[in-house]
Amino acid sequence: MEPITGNAPFTVHFDDISSGEISSRTWEFGDGEISTEQDPVHIYSDPGLFDVKLTVSGQNGASSNLVPELVNVTEGTDPTAGFVIEDIDTANNKLRKTGDNIGNLENATAATVERSVTVNFKDRSSSPVGEIISRVWDFGDGTALSADTDPVHVYVGEVGDAFSVSLIVETLQGFDQITKRAFFGINALDENGIINGNVTNKSTGAFISGVTISISSGDSEITSVETTDGGLYFIQVPPGDYTLSAKKEGFKDFSVPVNVVASETKTLDIELESVSGMSLTVTPDSAGKSLRRQVAIVTAFDKDGNPVPGVNIKASASGSRANVRPSSMNTDANGQARFMFKFGFVTNNGKIIFTANGVSTMITQE
């Protein structure tokens, strides 16, 4: 059998064609990652030949199928586009350094209708094969394109303007493009403060889009935003003490106390921990014929069998007029979440189902 071949990073869609009644499955992709999904999509980041193994379990036991060297990931020949922006400090504007992400002007005010800022861009593109022979910069403001390696560009705009900056690099083997978002003068209200930063995957360093960033005071949520394609967020709130939380399916919840000061920008970069390969257990797993209210303890484990705190467990009920409360809860420091459940009829069709990050477990009525 010829291996499935592609350049890194290589995305492969796997289909489970197992037969029979299957209660659980585990995919091992050969690069240290696993999945319990039925038809997972996996990204191979590094070159190499990878064995893939699928283990399924059911009433008659477990069965495994190992395919040696099923996936062949080769070193890509296309270039990788990338750029950073450097610190700029002018008389009226300051642009903070943010590494791989565009910075934010910090000192613009609502009284200033129009501002200008000079930005130094630095090309950080790379090519595994051959040299980069051309570059095209689009600064997102309708001005002329640039072919310079490290261009200097002057932005003119109003407070709150935003620009999408893109860079295309080309070699004899191929090309690549990257686009990042630049926020111009977002600090428009002197009486407020700003919290901004980037959200990345702790294990890979990749930026994470679609993360919900919320600011709360006590039990009340003040505001929330989602991170951009470049993992960037910014929130403007009145001065005070808050809790900042970051949530996305497949990652541990994150929260931290923050103090916001008027007319100041606080930079808070966040690393989220992936919970791929997670499993759930519940005690008890059977309620018998009891109709009384009981406590269910759900525990989340990572792929190494360690309890995982901060995982959002969702609970639902079906059949036998069953109910469960609350409908969702985060696991505590011991990786556990506690729910109250009850069945309404003495039948055998009631279920309490707990899910998190694509895996589930349940309590049955027997």
Secondary structure per residue as TSV (DSSP state, phi and psi in degrees):
chain	resnum	aa	ss	phi	psi
A	1	M	-	360.0	125.5
A	2	E	-	-72.7	137.3
A	3	P	-	-69.9	155.7
A	4	I	E	-77.5	122.9
A	5	T	E	-120.2	139.7
A	6	G	E	-168.0	165.0
A	7	N	E	-82.0	145.6
A	8	A	S	-71.4	140.0
A	9	P	S	-75.0	133.9
A	10	F	E	-114.7	123.1
A	11	T	E	-97.9	126.1
A	12	V	E	-123.8	132.4
A	13	H	E	-102.1	119.0
A	14	F	-	-100.8	140.6
A	15	D	-	-118.5	128.3
A	16	D	-	-85.8	115.9
A	17	I	-	-111.0	23.6
A	18	S	-	-64.7	153.8
A	19	S	-	-115.0	165.3
A	20	G	S	91.6	177.8
A	21	E	-	-82.8	115.6
A	22	I	-	-112.7	127.2
A	23	S	S	-99.5	-24.2
A	24	S	E	-158.5	157.6
A	25	R	E	-147.4	151.4
A	26	T	E	-136.9	121.8
A	27	W	E	-96.8	133.1
A	28	E	E	-117.7	117.4
A	29	F	-	-89.6	-3.4
A	30	G	S	89.5	-7.0
A	31	D	S	-113.9	18.6
A	32	G	S	94.1	-7.9
A	33	E	-	-100.1	150.0
A	34	I	E	-133.4	167.5
A	35	S	E	-150.1	147.6
A	36	T	-	-109.5	8.8
A	37	E	S	-73.1	158.5
A	38	Q	S	-71.8	-48.4
A	39	D	S	-127.4	78.8
A	40	P	-	-76.8	157.9
A	41	V	E	-113.4	125.4
A	42	H	E	-125.9	140.9
A	43	I	E	-108.5	120.3
A	44	Y	E	-90.2	117.8
A	45	S	-	-87.5	-27.9
A	46	D	S	-117.7	150.8
A	47	P	-	-65.5	154.4
A	48	G	E	148.8	171.2
A	49	L	E	-100.7	129.5
A	50	F	E	-125.4	130.2
A	51	D	E	-80.4	144.0
A	52	V	E	-122.9	132.5
A	53	K	E	-128.5	133.6
A	54	L	E	-119.3	126.7
A	55	T	E	-117.8	124.5
A	56	V	E	-117.8	148.4
A	57	S	E	-129.0	146.1
A	58	G	E	-154.5	-163.7
A	59	Q	T	-63.1	-27.5
A	60	N	T	-95.5	11.2
A	61	G	E	112.1	-158.6
A	62	A	E	-118.0	151.8
A	63	S	E	-141.7	140.9
A	64	S	E	-125.4	148.6
A	65	N	E	-133.5	118.3
A	66	L	E	-110.0	126.2
A	67	V	E	-112.1	107.6
A	68	P	E	-67.7	140.5
A	69	E	E	49.4	45.6
A	70	L	E	-73.7	-33.8
A	71	V	E	-117.9	127.7
A	72	N	E	-115.9	109.0
A	73	V	E	-104.2	121.8
A	74	T	E	-105.2	162.2
A	75	E	-	-68.0	125.4
A	76	G	-	-66.8	150.5
A	77	T	-	-103.0	-15.2
A	78	D	S	-73.6	150.9
A	79	P	-	-72.9	165.9
A	80	T	B	-119.4	116.6
A	81	A	-	-78.0	144.5
A	82	G	-	-168.6	149.9
A	83	F	E	-155.5	160.1
A	84	V	E	-129.0	168.9
A	85	I	E	-121.6	142.3
A	86	E	-	-98.8	165.2
A	87	D	-	-61.8	137.9
A	88	I	E	-134.0	130.1
A	89	D	E	-130.3	108.4
A	90	T	-	-110.4	-175.1
A	91	A	S	-63.6	-33.2
A	92	N	S	-117.8	-14.6
A	93	N	-	-134.6	146.3
A	94	K	E	-129.7	129.8
A	95	L	E	-112.0	117.9
A	96	R	-	-80.9	150.3
A	97	K	-	-76.9	132.2
A	98	T	-	-132.0	23.9
A	99	G	T	64.3	-113.1
A	100	D	T	-86.7	7.0
A	101	N	S	-126.0	152.5
A	102	I	-	-64.4	141.6
A	103	G	-	-83.1	177.4
A	104	N	B	-122.5	133.6
A	105	L	B	-67.9	131.0
A	106	E	-	-103.3	-23.4
A	107	N	S	-109.6	9.5
A	108	A	-	-69.3	146.5
A	109	T	-	-127.5	163.7
A	110	A	T	-63.6	-26.5
A	111	A	T	-73.7	-18.6
A	112	T	-	-92.8	108.4
A	113	V	-	-73.1	-41.9
A	114	E	E	-134.8	139.3
A	115	R	E	-132.6	158.6
A	116	S	E	-129.3	147.4
A	117	V	E	-145.5	139.5
A	118	T	E	-98.3	126.1
A	119	V	E	-117.3	128.8
A	120	N	E	-97.0	115.2
A	121	F	E	-96.0	140.4
A	122	K	E	-121.6	123.5
A	123	D	E	-73.6	126.3
A	124	R	-	-121.5	26.9
A	125	S	-	-70.7	157.0
A	126	S	B	-139.2	159.3
A	127	S	-	-142.1	124.2
A	128	P	S	-72.4	-25.1
A	129	V	S	-135.2	119.5
A	130	G	S	79.5	167.5
A	131	E	-	-91.7	156.7
A	132	I	-	-74.8	123.6
A	133	I	-	-102.2	-15.4
A	134	S	E	-155.6	153.2
A	135	R	E	-136.6	144.1
A	136	V	E	-133.0	116.4
A	137	W	E	-100.7	131.7
A	138	D	E	-119.3	115.6
A	139	F	-	-85.2	-2.6
A	140	G	S	78.4	7.9
A	141	D	S	-117.0	13.3
A	142	G	S	83.7	2.0
A	143	T	-	-84.9	177.4
A	144	A	-	-64.1	147.5
A	145	L	-	-70.1	161.9
A	146	S	B	-128.6	143.2
A	147	A	-	-108.3	7.8
A	148	D	-	-69.0	155.4
A	149	T	S	-71.0	-49.8
A	150	D	S	-126.8	80.8
A	151	P	-	-74.4	157.3
A	152	V	E	-115.2	126.4
A	153	H	E	-130.5	141.7
A	154	V	E	-104.2	120.9
A	155	Y	E	-97.7	136.2
A	156	V	E	-125.8	128.5
A	157	G	E	-172.5	-178.3
A	158	E	E	-93.5	162.7
A	159	V	T	-57.0	131.6
A	160	G	T	94.5	-6.9
A	161	D	-	-62.7	147.9
A	162	A	E	-134.1	145.2
A	163	F	E	-133.2	141.8
A	164	S	E	-98.7	115.1
A	165	V	E	-100.6	129.5
A	166	S	E	-127.4	150.9
A	167	L	E	-133.8	128.4
A	168	I	E	-112.3	126.6
A	169	V	E	-118.3	148.6
A	170	E	E	-136.8	140.2
A	171	T	-	-122.7	179.9
A	172	L	S	-67.8	-19.0
A	173	Q	S	-93.2	-21.0
A	174	G	-	168.2	-165.6
A	175	F	E	-146.5	167.3
A	176	D	E	-150.8	154.0
A	177	Q	E	-134.0	144.3
A	178	I	E	-135.9	141.8
A	179	T	E	-129.3	135.3
A	180	K	E	-131.8	155.1
A	181	R	E	-98.2	131.4
A	182	A	E	-114.7	124.6
A	183	F	E	-99.3	122.9
A	184	F	-	-102.5	113.9
A	185	G	S	62.0	51.7
A	186	I	-	-77.5	-18.4
A	187	N	-	-81.3	74.4
A	188	A	-	-87.6	-14.3
A	189	L	-	-121.1	111.4
A	190	D	T	-61.3	-29.5
A	191	E	T	-76.4	-13.7
A	192	N	S	-98.2	166.7
A	193	G	E	-119.1	167.3
A	194	I	E	-125.4	138.6
A	195	I	E	-118.3	126.7
A	196	N	E	-146.3	170.6
A	197	G	E	162.4	-166.9
A	198	N	E	-119.7	151.0
A	199	V	E	-116.7	125.3
A	200	T	E	-128.4	160.4
A	201	N	E	-77.0	122.7
A	202	K	T	-61.1	-34.5
A	203	S	T	-84.3	-30.6
A	204	T	T	-110.7	-19.7
A	205	G	-	80.4	-0.8
A	206	A	-	-74.0	144.2
A	207	F	B	-68.8	144.4
A	208	I	-	-115.5	120.4
A	209	S	-	-92.6	162.7
A	210	G	S	71.4	17.5
A	211	V	-	-82.1	130.8
A	212	T	E	-82.8	115.8
A	213	I	E	-104.4	120.5
A	214	S	E	-125.0	148.4
A	215	I	E	-115.1	126.8
A	216	S	E	-132.2	155.3
A	217	S	E	-126.4	111.9
A	218	G	T	65.5	-126.4
A	219	D	T	-95.3	2.4
A	220	S	E	-103.8	127.2
A	221	E	E	-80.2	130.0
A	222	I	E	-87.1	-48.7
A	223	T	E	-163.2	165.2
A	224	S	E	-152.1	152.1
A	225	V	E	-140.0	169.6
A	226	E	E	-115.2	145.1
A	227	T	-	-68.1	149.8
A	228	T	-	-78.4	-178.1
A	229	D	T	-60.4	-25.8
A	230	G	T	-92.7	13.5
A	231	G	S	73.2	17.9
A	232	L	E	-97.0	143.7
A	233	Y	E	-140.3	154.8
A	234	F	E	-149.9	141.8
A	235	I	E	-133.6	135.7
A	236	Q	E	-114.7	119.9
A	237	V	E	-140.1	161.1
A	238	P	-	-65.0	159.7
A	239	P	S	-58.7	148.2
A	240	G	E	153.6	179.6
A	241	D	E	-99.8	128.9
A	242	Y	E	-136.1	173.8
A	243	T	E	-115.8	125.4
A	244	L	E	-98.7	129.7
A	245	S	E	-123.5	146.6
A	246	A	E	-129.1	127.7
A	247	K	E	-138.1	138.2
A	248	K	-	-158.3	140.4
A	249	E	T	-56.1	133.9
A	250	G	T	95.5	-2.5
A	251	F	B	-132.8	153.4
A	252	K	-	-67.0	141.5
A	253	D	-	-64.6	147.7
A	254	F	E	-128.0	137.4
A	255	S	E	-148.5	150.3
A	256	V	E	-156.9	142.5
A	257	P	E	-73.4	142.5
A	258	V	E	-135.8	145.9
A	259	N	E	-112.3	123.7
A	260	V	E	-104.5	129.6
A	261	V	-	-112.8	140.3
A	262	A	T	-57.3	136.0
A	263	S	T	65.2	15.6
A	264	E	-	-118.8	151.4
A	265	T	E	-110.1	125.0
A	266	K	E	-106.3	122.8
A	267	T	E	-96.2	121.8
A	268	L	-	-131.1	102.3
A	269	D	-	-86.9	137.4
A	270	I	E	-119.5	135.2
A	271	E	E	-111.2	122.0
A	272	L	E	-101.3	141.3
A	273	E	-	-93.9	127.7
A	274	S	B	-72.1	146.7
A	275	V	-	-118.8	35.5
A	276	S	T	-64.1	146.2
A	277	G	T	77.7	15.6
A	278	M	-	-74.0	152.7
A	279	S	E	-133.2	157.5
A	280	L	E	-123.6	143.7
A	281	T	E	-127.4	155.9
A	282	V	E	-137.4	141.5
A	283	T	E	-126.5	123.4
A	284	P	-	-80.1	163.8
A	285	D	S	-98.0	-5.2
A	286	S	B	-143.2	137.5
A	287	A	-	-100.6	-3.1
A	288	G	T	61.3	-143.2
A	289	K	T	-96.8	4.2
A	290	S	-	-66.1	138.6
A	291	L	-	-108.3	4.0
A	292	R	S	-81.1	159.0
A	293	R	-	-72.3	134.9
A	294	Q	E	-129.3	166.3
A	295	V	E	-103.4	130.2
A	296	A	E	-108.7	131.9
A	297	I	E	-111.6	115.1
A	298	V	E	-103.8	130.4
A	299	T	E	-119.2	132.8
A	300	A	E	-102.0	133.9
A	301	F	E	-122.9	145.5
A	302	D	-	-82.0	-177.9
A	303	K	T	-66.1	-16.0
A	304	D	T	-97.2	5.1
A	305	G	S	85.3	13.4
A	306	N	-	-93.0	139.7
A	307	P	B	-59.9	143.4
A	308	V	-	-117.0	112.2
A	309	P	T	-79.1	160.1
A	310	G	T	76.2	16.7
A	311	V	-	-91.8	132.3
A	312	N	E	-83.6	115.0
A	313	I	E	-99.4	125.7
A	314	K	E	-101.9	139.0
A	315	A	E	-120.7	140.1
A	316	S	E	-145.3	160.7
A	317	A	E	-129.6	148.7
A	318	S	E	-144.8	144.9
A	319	G	S	72.2	158.2
A	320	S	T	56.0	27.3
A	321	R	T	50.1	42.0
A	322	A	-	-76.9	153.7
A	323	N	E	-146.9	155.3
A	324	V	E	-144.3	142.3
A	325	R	E	-139.3	143.0
A	326	P	-	-74.5	176.6
A	327	S	S	-79.6	-18.0
A	328	S	E	-156.7	152.7
A	329	M	E	-160.5	145.6
A	330	N	E	-87.4	143.9
A	331	T	-	-68.0	147.4
A	332	D	-	-83.9	-166.4
A	333	A	T	-62.9	-21.2
A	334	N	T	-95.9	9.7
A	335	G	S	76.5	18.1
A	336	Q	E	-116.8	148.3
A	337	A	E	-133.0	139.2
A	338	R	E	-112.3	133.7
A	339	F	E	-128.9	152.9
A	340	M	E	-105.1	133.2
A	341	F	E	-139.7	161.7
A	342	K	E	-158.8	142.8
A	343	F	-	-102.1	144.9
A	344	G	S	-95.2	-23.7
A	345	F	S	-127.6	153.1
A	346	V	S	-86.3	77.1
A	347	T	S	-130.3	-178.1
A	348	N	S	-112.1	16.7
A	349	N	-	-110.7	11.4
A	350	G	-	-84.7	143.6
A	351	K	E	-143.3	142.4
A	352	I	E	-116.4	118.3
A	353	I	E	-113.0	133.0
A	354	F	E	-118.7	130.3
A	355	T	E	-133.1	152.3
A	356	A	E	-164.8	126.7
A	357	N	T	53.8	41.3
A	358	G	T	84.2	1.0
A	359	V	E	-119.0	158.7
A	360	S	E	-147.9	162.9
A	361	T	E	-148.3	166.2
A	362	M	E	-151.4	160.6
A	363	I	E	-107.3	128.3
A	364	T	E	-107.3	156.3
A	365	Q	-	-99.9	115.6
A	366	E	-	-122.0	360.0
